[in-house]
Amino acid sequence: MQVPPHPHMGLQTVSWLHEGEVLHRDSLGSLQAVRPYELGLMTSGRAISHSEESPREHARLLHGAQLWVALPDAHRHTAPAFEHHPELPEVTAGGLRARVVLGTLDGATSPGTIYSALAGADLALREGAAHRLPLEPGFEYAVLSMTGSVDVDGVRVEPGSILYLGCGRRELPLLARTDAALLLLGGEPFEEQLVMWWNFVGRSGDEIAQARKDWEEGVRFGEVHGYDGARLRAPALPALPLKPRGRTR
């Protein structure tokens, strides 16, 4: 993995690994190795830049997910920050181990900072395990399959697939067909309209255009020190206007 310095604004990145290791550097001066089942949480807020790379000595495989969380309008200009949490709370039952990545699940709460009501958990299931996981009925949920095969409320999910579960659920039936792992993702429906382009989340096309200009001119996003190579250039803006969009189309 070799991602040169690049900018972000208006979002949080949630880095989560099952295998391998990623070295994180950012314009705050952070230098942190993120390893399997450790939370790397970067809040871009008004502006940050970072790089991500495999260390010189690294495992053969890199397997994980990076999730982007849009910051609500009241917090999207907050100061940038980086958090590393090597230990997270767990919920366990027969054949189930749930690491709470963000938010709260079944009474266990992650130390990661959040700015809206949401929850994320890494679910490891042994073959044959059957559970009914408690959910918040006001959240909308999805599961992302990482490994193995699981029936989620009767629907088979295989690695690399995501199953949208909607709102109004108080529990989630799970049946592991093999040893398996899922990411459970949920939160209150995000009602704000936003513009997402490249690495930026804003509220208007003009705001996105200004962020691109600032990055290209070396303004506002800071500098990542220690990365061996040039930073990423921003792609060209599309010819058509960037318009805000929401959950409903």
C-alpha positions as CSV (number, residue, x, y, z in Angstrom):
1,M,0.0,0.0,0.0
2,Q,1.4,3.3,-1.0
3,V,-0.9,6.3,-0.9
4,P,1.0,9.7,-1.0
5,P,0.0,12.7,1.0
6,H,-3.5,13.9,0.1
7,P,-6.2,16.1,1.7
8,H,-9.5,15.5,3.5
9,M,-12.2,17.8,4.9
10,G,-15.7,17.4,6.3
11,L,-15.3,13.7,7.3
12,Q,-13.8,11.0,9.5
13,T,-11.8,8.1,8.2
14,V,-12.1,4.8,10.1
15,S,-9.3,2.4,9.3
16,W,-9.9,-1.2,10.3
17,L,-7.7,-4.2,9.4
18,H,-8.0,-7.9,9.7
19,E,-4.5,-8.6,8.2
20,G,-1.4,-6.5,7.5
21,E,-0.3,-3.2,8.8
22,V,-0.6,0.5,7.6
23,L,1.7,3.3,8.6
24,H,-0.3,6.6,9.0
25,R,1.4,10.0,8.9
26,D,-0.5,13.3,8.9
27,S,-0.2,17.1,8.9
28,L,-0.6,17.1,12.7
29,G,2.7,15.3,13.1
30,S,1.1,11.9,13.9
31,L,3.1,8.8,13.0
32,Q,1.3,5.6,13.9
33,A,1.2,2.0,12.8
34,V,-2.3,0.6,12.6
35,R,-2.5,-3.2,13.1
36,P,-5.3,-5.7,12.9
37,Y,-8.2,-5.0,15.2
38,E,-6.9,-1.6,16.2
39,L,-8.9,1.5,15.5
40,G,-7.2,4.3,13.5
41,L,-9.7,7.2,13.5
42,M,-8.8,10.4,11.7
43,T,-11.2,13.5,12.0
44,S,-10.4,15.8,9.1
45,G,-12.7,18.5,10.3
46,R,-12.0,21.8,8.5
47,A,-8.8,20.4,6.9
48,I,-6.1,17.7,7.2
49,S,-3.7,15.8,5.0
50,H,-2.2,12.4,5.5
51,S,-0.4,9.5,3.8
52,E,-0.9,5.7,4.2
53,E,1.7,3.1,3.4
54,S,2.8,-0.4,4.2
55,P,5.9,-0.4,6.4
56,R,9.2,-1.6,4.8
57,E,8.7,-5.0,6.5
58,H,5.1,-6.1,6.1
59,A,2.9,-9.1,5.8
60,R,2.1,-10.7,2.4
61,L,-1.6,-9.8,2.7
62,L,-3.4,-6.5,3.5
63,H,-7.1,-7.1,4.3
64,G,-9.4,-4.6,5.8
65,A,-11.8,-1.7,5.2
66,Q,-11.7,2.0,5.4
67,L,-15.0,3.7,6.2
68,W,-15.8,7.4,5.6
69,V,-18.2,9.1,8.0
70,A,-19.7,12.4,6.9
71,L,-19.5,15.0,9.7
72,P,-22.8,16.9,10.4
73,D,-22.9,20.6,9.6
74,A,-22.5,21.6,13.3
75,H,-19.1,19.8,13.5
76,R,-17.6,19.7,10.0
77,H,-15.3,22.7,10.7
78,T,-14.0,21.2,14.0
79,A,-10.2,21.0,14.6
80,P,-8.5,18.0,12.9
81,A,-7.5,15.1,15.1
82,F,-6.1,11.6,15.0
83,E,-6.9,8.8,17.4
84,H,-5.4,5.3,17.8
85,H,-7.1,2.8,20.1
86,P,-5.3,-0.5,20.2
87,E,-7.9,-2.0,22.6
88,L,-11.6,-1.9,22.2
89,P,-14.6,-3.2,24.2
90,E,-16.1,-6.5,23.3
91,V,-19.4,-8.3,23.5
92,T,-19.0,-12.1,23.6
93,A,-21.4,-15.0,23.5
94,G,-21.2,-18.6,22.4
95,G,-19.3,-18.5,19.1
96,L,-19.6,-14.7,18.8
97,R,-17.0,-12.0,19.4
98,A,-18.1,-8.5,18.7
99,R,-15.5,-5.7,18.9
100,V,-17.2,-2.3,19.2
101,V,-15.3,-0.1,16.7
102,L,-17.4,3.1,17.1
103,G,-20.5,4.0,19.1
104,T,-22.3,1.5,21.4
105,L,-23.4,-2.1,20.9
106,D,-25.3,-4.1,23.6
107,G,-24.0,-1.8,26.3
108,A,-20.4,-1.7,25.3
109,T,-19.1,1.7,24.0
110,S,-16.0,2.4,21.9
111,P,-13.6,5.1,23.1
112,G,-13.5,6.6,19.5
113,T,-14.9,10.1,19.1
114,I,-18.1,10.4,17.1
115,Y,-20.1,13.5,16.1
116,S,-23.5,11.8,15.2
117,A,-25.4,8.8,16.5
118,L,-23.9,5.8,14.9
119,A,-22.4,2.3,15.7
120,G,-19.9,0.1,14.1
121,A,-18.8,-3.4,15.2
122,D,-16.6,-6.2,13.9
123,L,-18.4,-9.5,14.3
124,A,-16.4,-12.7,14.4
125,L,-18.5,-15.9,14.3
126,R,-17.6,-19.5,14.6
127,E,-19.2,-22.1,12.3
128,G,-22.7,-22.9,13.5
129,A,-23.1,-19.9,15.8
130,A,-26.6,-18.6,15.9
131,H,-27.4,-15.2,17.6
132,R,-30.0,-12.4,17.6
133,L,-27.9,-9.2,18.0
134,P,-29.7,-6.3,19.6
135,L,-30.1,-3.2,17.4
136,E,-31.3,0.4,17.8
137,P,-34.7,0.7,16.0
138,G,-34.0,4.3,15.0
139,F,-30.8,3.4,13.2
140,E,-30.5,2.2,9.6
141,Y,-28.1,-0.7,9.2
142,A,-26.0,-2.7,6.8
143,V,-23.5,-5.5,7.1
144,L,-20.3,-5.8,5.1
145,S,-19.0,-9.4,4.7
146,M,-15.3,-9.7,5.3
147,T,-14.7,-13.5,5.3
148,G,-16.8,-16.7,5.4
149,S,-20.5,-17.2,4.9
150,V,-23.3,-16.0,7.1
151,D,-27.1,-15.9,6.9
152,V,-28.2,-12.5,8.0
153,D,-31.9,-12.5,8.7
154,G,-32.1,-15.4,6.2
155,V,-30.1,-13.8,3.5
156,R,-26.7,-15.4,2.6
157,V,-23.8,-12.9,2.5
158,E,-20.4,-13.8,1.1
159,P,-17.1,-11.9,1.3
160,G,-17.0,-8.5,-0.4
161,S,-20.8,-8.1,-0.4
162,I,-22.8,-5.6,1.6
163,L,-26.4,-6.1,2.7
164,Y,-28.6,-3.1,3.4
165,L,-31.0,-3.7,6.3
166,G,-32.9,-0.5,6.6
167,C,-34.5,1.0,9.7
168,G,-36.9,-0.2,12.4
169,R,-35.0,-3.4,13.5
170,R,-34.7,-4.3,17.2
171,E,-32.5,-7.3,16.6
172,L,-30.6,-9.1,13.8
173,P,-30.7,-12.9,13.4
174,L,-27.3,-14.3,12.4
175,L,-26.4,-17.9,11.5
176,A,-22.7,-18.7,10.6
177,R,-22.4,-21.3,7.8
178,T,-18.6,-21.2,8.2
179,D,-16.2,-19.3,10.4
180,A,-16.9,-15.8,9.3
181,A,-16.5,-12.1,10.0
182,L,-18.8,-9.2,9.3
183,L,-18.7,-5.4,9.8
184,L,-22.0,-4.2,11.3
185,L,-22.6,-0.5,10.3
186,G,-25.4,1.6,11.5
187,G,-26.6,5.1,12.5
188,E,-29.4,7.5,12.5
189,P,-30.4,8.4,8.9
190,F,-28.2,11.3,7.8
191,E,-30.7,13.8,6.5
192,E,-28.4,16.6,5.4
193,Q,-27.6,17.1,1.8
194,L,-23.9,17.1,0.9
195,V,-21.4,17.2,-2.0
196,M,-18.8,14.5,-2.0
197,W,-16.0,14.8,-4.5
198,W,-12.5,13.2,-4.4
199,N,-11.5,13.4,-0.7
200,F,-13.8,16.2,0.3
201,V,-17.2,16.4,1.8
202,G,-18.9,19.8,1.6
203,R,-22.3,21.4,1.1
204,S,-21.8,23.2,-2.2
205,G,-19.8,23.0,-5.4
206,D,-18.1,26.3,-4.7
207,E,-16.9,25.0,-1.3
208,I,-15.4,21.9,-3.0
209,A,-13.8,24.0,-5.7
210,Q,-12.2,26.2,-3.1
211,A,-10.9,23.2,-1.2
212,R,-9.3,21.9,-4.4
213,K,-7.7,25.3,-5.0
214,D,-6.4,25.4,-1.5
215,W,-4.8,22.0,-1.8
216,E,-3.1,22.8,-5.1
217,E,-1.8,26.0,-3.8
218,G,-0.5,24.5,-0.5
219,V,-3.0,26.4,1.7
220,R,-4.9,25.2,4.8
221,F,-4.3,21.4,4.7
222,G,-0.8,21.5,6.2
223,E,2.2,19.3,5.3
224,V,2.9,15.6,5.9
225,H,6.6,15.2,7.0
226,G,8.6,12.0,6.5
227,Y,6.8,10.5,3.5
228,D,9.3,9.5,0.8
229,G,7.7,11.0,-2.3
230,A,5.6,13.7,-3.8
231,R,2.1,14.5,-2.6
232,L,-1.0,13.7,-4.8
233,R,-2.2,16.3,-7.2
234,A,-6.0,16.9,-7.2
235,P,-7.9,15.7,-10.2
236,A,-9.6,18.2,-12.5
237,L,-13.1,19.2,-11.5
238,P,-15.9,17.9,-13.7
239,A,-17.3,20.2,-16.3
240,L,-20.8,20.0,-14.9
241,P,-21.8,21.7,-11.6
242,L,-21.4,19.7,-8.4
243,K,-24.9,19.6,-6.7
244,P,-25.8,18.7,-3.1
245,R,-27.5,15.3,-2.8
246,G,-29.2,13.5,0.1
247,R,-30.5,10.1,1.1
248,T,-33.5,10.4,-1.1
249,R,-33.3,10.8,-4.9
